[in-house]
Amino acid sequence: MSRPLVAVIGRRAAQVPILRFSATLAAEAICEAVWSAGGEPVVLHGPSADPQAELPERLTQFDGVLLPGGADIEPCRYGAEAAPETTDTVAFQDDLDLGVARAVIDLDLPTLAICRGMQVLNVALGGSLVQHVVEGNTQHHNGIHSVSVAAGSALHAIVGAETIDVSSYHHQALDRLGTGLNVTALAADGVVEAVEHARADIVAVQWHPEDRHATSATDAALFGDLVDRARKRKESR
């Protein structure tokens, strides 16, 4: 049986040392995690000219979608002025990712959103962001910390535990919650660590499960769940 196709939304880079020109990229760890779970990762290129127009039609060719991490989102996307800590925003990437988030909701396409991906989902649904999380006892910026998972949530069914350790690398976080989203995990300091959509087939986490997918059963389970959902969609067509 062929593997379900999982669209990994590409990141646009102006320069890549091994290439002569700009590139559309995906983290190897994410592709490896999808592959290890039984999926076929395919990097989705966002054309520079009007990336929104054909997105829904293009995405219907896939069985699942992965919205990965990346740079900060432009604060104007959620009605805020830029704080000094908000850097390296990319308008084109925001257009593409926000378009993807809205499309997967409309299409009810199996989706896993990671870090920036979760923030994009929140903004696409009218939510806002904390532009800089002050580092305290919980290591959000670069470290491992524990997360409390809501009993009865889809996330709880996936990871099979109410407390898990996660690999964290972010400095922004969800503030006002987007319409239709439910919080399903929190860090000890109250930072939202996971959300699920009330209707659409979307699970979103703030941490980076790709970092430890080969050694952490709970991280691997997130990719396994995405591929399982994608396979069911593939078989139902």
PEWO-V761238 format. One record per residue. N is the residue number from 1. PHI is phi in degrees with one decimal (999 if undefined). NEAR is the number of other C-alpha atoms within 8 Angstrom. Layout:
# PEWO-V761238
n:N phi:PHI near:NEAR
n:N phi:PHI near:NEAR
This chain:
# PEWO-V761238
n:1 phi:999 near:2
n:2 phi:-70.6 near:3
n:3 phi:-72.3 near:8
n:4 phi:-66.6 near:14
n:5 phi:-84.3 near:12
n:6 phi:-115.0 near:16
n:7 phi:-77.8 near:14
n:8 phi:-97.2 near:14
n:9 phi:-68.5 near:13
n:10 phi:-69.6 near:11
n:11 phi:-104.7 near:9
n:12 phi:-84.3 near:9
n:13 phi:-121.2 near:9
n:14 phi:-69.2 near:7
n:15 phi:-142.3 near:9
n:16 phi:-134.2 near:10
n:17 phi:-53.5 near:5
n:18 phi:-87.3 near:4
n:19 phi:-118.0 near:8
n:20 phi:-81.0 near:7
n:21 phi:-127.1 near:7
n:22 phi:-66.1 near:10
n:23 phi:-146.6 near:10
n:24 phi:-104.2 near:10
n:25 phi:-124.1 near:9
n:26 phi:-140.7 near:11
n:27 phi:-64.0 near:6
n:28 phi:-60.0 near:6
n:29 phi:-60.9 near:8
n:30 phi:-68.5 near:9
n:31 phi:-62.8 near:11
n:32 phi:-64.0 near:8
n:33 phi:-65.8 near:13
n:34 phi:-64.9 near:15
n:35 phi:-62.4 near:10
n:36 phi:-62.9 near:7
n:37 phi:-82.3 near:10
n:38 phi:104.8 near:10
n:39 phi:-99.1 near:12
n:40 phi:-109.1 near:10
n:41 phi:-74.6 near:11
n:42 phi:-129.8 near:8
n:43 phi:-74.9 near:11
n:44 phi:-89.3 near:8
n:45 phi:-81.6 near:7
n:46 phi:-102.9 near:7
n:47 phi:-61.9 near:6
n:48 phi:-68.4 near:6
n:49 phi:-95.2 near:4
n:50 phi:46.8 near:6
n:51 phi:-69.1 near:11
n:52 phi:-83.2 near:8
n:53 phi:-54.9 near:6
n:54 phi:-105.0 near:7
n:55 phi:-56.5 near:11
n:56 phi:-57.2 near:11
n:57 phi:-64.6 near:7
n:58 phi:-65.5 near:8
n:59 phi:-70.7 near:10
n:60 phi:-65.8 near:9
n:61 phi:-76.2 near:6
n:62 phi:-104.4 near:11
n:63 phi:-94.7 near:15
n:64 phi:-159.7 near:15
n:65 phi:-135.8 near:14
n:66 phi:-123.3 near:12
n:67 phi:-97.6 near:14
n:68 phi:-88.1 near:11
n:69 phi:-74.3 near:9
n:70 phi:164.5 near:8
n:71 phi:-77.1 near:9
n:72 phi:-63.1 near:11
n:73 phi:-87.8 near:10
n:74 phi:-58.3 near:11
n:75 phi:-59.5 near:9
n:76 phi:-62.4 near:8
n:77 phi:-68.8 near:8
n:78 phi:-123.7 near:11
n:79 phi:73.1 near:7
n:80 phi:-122.8 near:7
n:81 phi:-85.5 near:6
n:82 phi:-70.2 near:8
n:83 phi:-82.0 near:6
n:84 phi:-58.0 near:5
n:85 phi:-79.3 near:6
n:86 phi:-82.4 near:10
n:87 phi:-137.7 near:7
n:88 phi:57.4 near:6
n:89 phi:-72.4 near:9
n:90 phi:-133.9 near:10
n:91 phi:-58.9 near:7
n:92 phi:-59.7 near:7
n:93 phi:-64.6 near:9
n:94 phi:-61.7 near:11
n:95 phi:-57.3 near:10
n:96 phi:-64.0 near:11
n:97 phi:-66.0 near:12
n:98 phi:-64.5 near:12
n:99 phi:-64.1 near:10
n:100 phi:-64.1 near:10
n:101 phi:-58.3 near:11
n:102 phi:-67.8 near:11
n:103 phi:-67.6 near:11
n:104 phi:-67.8 near:15
n:105 phi:-67.7 near:11
n:106 phi:-63.4 near:8
n:107 phi:-87.3 near:8
n:108 phi:53.0 near:8
n:109 phi:-90.6 near:14
n:110 phi:-53.0 near:14
n:111 phi:-140.7 near:13
n:112 phi:-119.7 near:14
n:113 phi:-109.6 near:15
n:114 phi:-121.9 near:16
n:115 phi:52.4 near:15
n:116 phi:-53.2 near:15
n:117 phi:-57.7 near:14
n:118 phi:-67.3 near:15
n:119 phi:-65.2 near:12
n:120 phi:-59.6 near:13
n:121 phi:-57.9 near:13
n:122 phi:-63.4 near:14
n:123 phi:-66.3 near:14
n:124 phi:-60.3 near:11
n:125 phi:-100.9 near:10
n:126 phi:91.0 near:10
n:127 phi:-84.7 near:14
n:128 phi:-131.7 near:13
n:129 phi:-125.7 near:12
n:130 phi:-79.7 near:9
n:131 phi:-76.4 near:10
n:132 phi:-156.1 near:9
n:133 phi:-85.2 near:9
n:134 phi:-73.3 near:5
n:135 phi:-71.1 near:8
n:136 phi:-126.6 near:5
n:137 phi:-73.2 near:5
n:138 phi:-96.0 near:9
n:139 phi:-86.1 near:11
n:140 phi:-81.6 near:13
n:141 phi:-69.0 near:9
n:142 phi:-173.9 near:9
n:143 phi:-179.7 near:9
n:144 phi:-106.5 near:10
n:145 phi:-146.2 near:12
n:146 phi:-88.6 near:10
n:147 phi:-134.8 near:13
n:148 phi:-95.4 near:11
n:149 phi:-103.2 near:14
n:150 phi:-70.7 near:10
n:151 phi:-62.0 near:6
n:152 phi:87.2 near:6
n:153 phi:-82.1 near:9
n:154 phi:-61.6 near:8
n:155 phi:-61.2 near:10
n:156 phi:-61.8 near:13
n:157 phi:-65.1 near:9
n:158 phi:-73.7 near:10
n:159 phi:-89.5 near:11
n:160 phi:68.6 near:7
n:161 phi:-156.4 near:8
n:162 phi:-96.0 near:9
n:163 phi:-137.3 near:8
n:164 phi:-135.9 near:10
n:165 phi:-95.8 near:8
n:166 phi:-133.1 near:12
n:167 phi:-94.9 near:13
n:168 phi:-113.5 near:14
n:169 phi:-152.5 near:10
n:170 phi:-159.9 near:11
n:171 phi:-127.2 near:10
n:172 phi:-116.0 near:10
n:173 phi:-155.9 near:14
n:174 phi:-71.0 near:13
n:175 phi:-114.8 near:8
n:176 phi:-68.7 near:7
n:177 phi:-79.7 near:10
n:178 phi:-68.2 near:13
n:179 phi:-61.0 near:7
n:180 phi:89.2 near:8
n:181 phi:-98.1 near:11
n:182 phi:-120.6 near:8
n:183 phi:-75.3 near:10
n:184 phi:-124.4 near:12
n:185 phi:-159.2 near:12
n:186 phi:-135.4 near:14
n:187 phi:-81.5 near:13
n:188 phi:-61.1 near:9
n:189 phi:-90.6 near:7
n:190 phi:93.7 near:6
n:191 phi:-64.9 near:9
n:192 phi:-69.4 near:12
n:193 phi:-109.5 near:13
n:194 phi:-160.6 near:13
n:195 phi:-138.8 near:14
n:196 phi:-132.7 near:12
n:197 phi:-85.2 near:11
n:198 phi:-65.3 near:7
n:199 phi:-122.1 near:5
n:200 phi:-73.2 near:10
n:201 phi:-86.0 near:10
n:202 phi:-128.8 near:12
n:203 phi:-119.4 near:13
n:204 phi:-132.1 near:13
n:205 phi:-129.2 near:13
n:206 phi:-82.0 near:15
n:207 phi:-84.3 near:12
n:208 phi:-112.6 near:13
n:209 phi:-66.3 near:12
n:210 phi:-66.9 near:10
n:211 phi:-59.5 near:7
n:212 phi:-128.0 near:10
n:213 phi:-60.9 near:12
n:214 phi:-82.3 near:7
n:215 phi:-124.4 near:6
n:216 phi:-112.0 near:8
n:217 phi:-63.9 near:9
n:218 phi:-71.0 near:11
n:219 phi:-70.2 near:13
n:220 phi:-60.3 near:16
n:221 phi:-62.2 near:10
n:222 phi:-64.8 near:12
n:223 phi:-74.0 near:12
n:224 phi:-60.9 near:11
n:225 phi:-65.0 near:9
n:226 phi:-58.7 near:12
n:227 phi:-66.2 near:15
n:228 phi:-61.6 near:8
n:229 phi:-63.9 near:10
n:230 phi:-65.4 near:14
n:231 phi:-64.4 near:11
n:232 phi:-63.2 near:8
n:233 phi:-65.2 near:10
n:234 phi:-59.6 near:9
n:235 phi:-72.7 near:6
n:236 phi:-85.8 near:5
n:237 phi:-72.9 near:4
